[in-house]
Amino acid sequence: MEKIKSIAVTGKGGTGKTVVATLLIRLLAERFPGRVLAIDADSAMSLCYTTGLKVDKTVSKLRTELVGMREARDRLNDGPTKELMRSILAHGDGFDLLTMGRPEEPGCFCACNELLRFGIDTLMGDYDYVVVDGEAGPEQLNRRVMKSVDCLLVMADMSARSLQTAAGIIAVANAGENNIDVKMTGLVLNRVRNDQPTDELLKKVGLEVFGELPEDADVNKFDREDRTLFDLPMDSACPKAVIAILKKIIPEF
């Protein structure tokens, strides 16, 4: 198996993408401090809350500045792109966070998008692991974040509709639409109880199950209280399940 560097988490809304992404970031940062880059590619911007970081600068804000100011565009063209990207990072305990931000305003962003994507690509070279909290499909990974993903984790709950959405995402990833290079895909089932999906439904998804997360009262409690998941007890059910997923995709973990 090739070394896994980038892990992206996607799936239907409300299936636990950000919870899993946050726990992946925390576990990797604890094991490999300073060598982890987190990317919040979801316009909901949830990672800042679940990781407990304050985010003041985003890629979208930088893009707006570059589009609106010729001097800023020239600076990006002529200067060190990586350093400009580093200036908008938030720094956590053992990891850095790059937040894409809200959707852009209307206008032509093509040239700036290419420059920023190049900046992100060069930034990624400074880290051993990259974890992306994505939106409900892999196309954004190509459009705004990165050109390839080593491991795509597709979240689904126990409903047929959620599994059907997962199957659609997987089909896009496997087809290589929008020049997305996804090396490995796996399904992560969330809120697993006794009502597990039938084998027939799982066969329709056509994807190996990388892990199963049970209902976790601690996660629900932290969500209600707006507390960072970096304080979640590691002996809780969800962290244990995510550890098992990491061991499956990163043998040296």
N, C-alpha and C positions, 0 to 999 in steps of 0.2 A: 504494500500500500504506500502511495506517495505521501509525503509529509503534509498534514493538514495545517494550513496557515489561516485561511479565512473561513469563518462560519457565519452564515446568514440565516436569520429566523423569519419566517413568513407564515401566512395562513389567513383564514377567515377572521374578521374582526371579533375580538372577545374570546379568542381561543387560548390566550395566555402567552402570546409572542413576547411581550416585554418582560414578563416574569421569567421566562426561560432565558432570554437574552441577558437579563440582569444577573441571574445566577451563574451563567457561563462566564460573564465578565468578572464577577467576584471570585469564582473558583480559580480561573486562570491567573488573575492578578495576585492572588494569594500564593499561587505556586510559582509564577514567573513575574515577580514584581518589576514594574517599569518596562515590561516587554509586551504590553497589551494595549491595543487601540480599539476603543469602542466607537461605533458610528451610529447615531440616531437618525435613520433615514425616514422615519415616520413623521408625517406632518403634525401629529398630535403631540410630539416632543415629550414623550413620557419618561425617557431614560434619566433625565435630570432629576425627576422626582423619586424614581425607584433606586437610584444610586446616591441620592442625597447631595448632588452637586448643583451649584448655582451657575447657570449658563447665561452669559450676557451677549456673546457674539455667536453668530451662526453663518453658515455658508450662504444662505439666502440673503442675509443682510450685507454680506461682503459683495455678493453678486449685484445687488441693487446699487451699492456704492460704485462698483466698477462700471456699470452701465450708465450711471448718471454723471460720472466724473471722468473726463478724458485723461486728466492727470493721473488718476488712479489706474486706469486701464494701461496707460503707458508704463506706470511703475510695475505692474504685473508682468507686462511684456519684457521689460528691461531688467527687472530685479530678480532676486532669488524667490521663486514661486513657493518652494517648500517653507521658507521662513514666514511668508505671508500666511500660509495655512497654519503654521504653528502658532501664530499670534491669536488665532481664534479658538484654540483648544482650551477646554476646562480640564483641570488636573485633579485626579482622584487618588485614592490610596492604592498605588501600584498600577494605575492605568490612566490613560488620557481619553477624553471624550470629545469627538467632533460631532456637532449637531447641524444637520442640514437646514432645519427651520421650516417656516410656513411656506406655502406655495408662492411662487414668484408673481409679481405684477405683470400685466400684459407688456409685450415688447419682444424684441429680438435678442435672445441671450446666447445664440449659438457659439459665437467666438469666445465669450466668457465661460460658457459651460465647458468648452474644450480645454481652456486654460486651467479651470478649476479641477477638472477631472485629472488632468496631468499632474496638478499639484497634489491631489489626493493619492494618486498612484506613487508619486515619489515619496510622500509622507509614509505610506504603508511600508516602504522598505526599511524604515527605522524600527519596526516592531516584529516580534516573532509570531504574534497572533492578532487577528482582527475579528471582532464580533460586530455584526450588523443587525440592528433591530429594524426590519424592513416593513413595508406596507403590505397590502394584500395580494401581491404578485411580484415575480422576479424582474419584471421589466424595468422597475425603478432602479434596480441595482446597476443596470447598464446605463440608464439615462443620467443618473445623478451621482452615483457612488463609485462603483468599480466595474471593470470590464469582465472579470471572472470571479467565480466563487468556488472554493474547494469543496465545501460541504453546505448544502442547502437543507435546513431542517424545516419541514412543513408541519405546522401545528393544526390539529383538528380535535374537536371535542367528540362526544359519543353520538352525535346526531348524523343522520344520513346526509343532510344538506352540507354540513361542515366537511364531511368526507368527500362529497362531490366537488366542493370548492377546492379541496386539497388536490384532488385528481386533476382538475383544470390547471392549477398552478404547476403541477408536475409535468403535464403535457407540454406547457409552454417552455419549461426549463429543458426538457428532453429534446424538444424540437429545435432548440437553439435560436429561437426567435429574437430579433433585435441584436443578433451577434452575442448572445449571452453564453458564456462558457461555464457550465456547471459540471464539476467533475463527479460529485457524489450527492445523491438525494436520499433523505430518509424521513419517515413519518414519525411524529411525536404525538401520542394521544394524551389528552389532558382531561382532568376530572374523571378518571376511570373509576367506575363503581362496578356493581354487579351487572349493569346493563351494557355490557361490552358489545361492540358492533359484531354482526355476524361475519363469518369467514367470507361469505359471498360479497359483502360490502367491501371488505378489505381487499379482496381480489380485484374488484373494480378499480380501486385506487392504484393497484399495481406497484406498490412500494413497500420496501422492507420497513418494519416497525423498529425504530432505533431506541424507543423508550416509552414508558407509560408513567404519567404523573397522576397520583391519586388526588382526591379532594384533600386539601391541606387547610385545616382550621387556622393555622398560624399565618399563612399567606393571606387568607380572607381578613383576618384581624388586622394585619399590618396595612392592608389596602384601605379598610374602613378608617383607620386612624392616620392615614397619609404618612406612614413611616417608611424609611428607606429599607429595602430588602437586604442591605448590607449588615443590618442588625438582626436579621432572621436567624434563629438558632439552627446550627448546621445539622442537628439531629432531627430536624423537621422532615416531613415526608418528601416535599418537593426538592430540597437540596440533595437529599440522598439519591433521588431519581435522576437529577441532572448530573451528579457525579458518575453514575452508571453510564449515562449517555456519553460523557467526555471520555471515559475509559474505552468506550467502543470505537470512537472516531479518532482519538489520540492515544495510541497504545502506551506512550511513555508517560501519560498523566498518572 
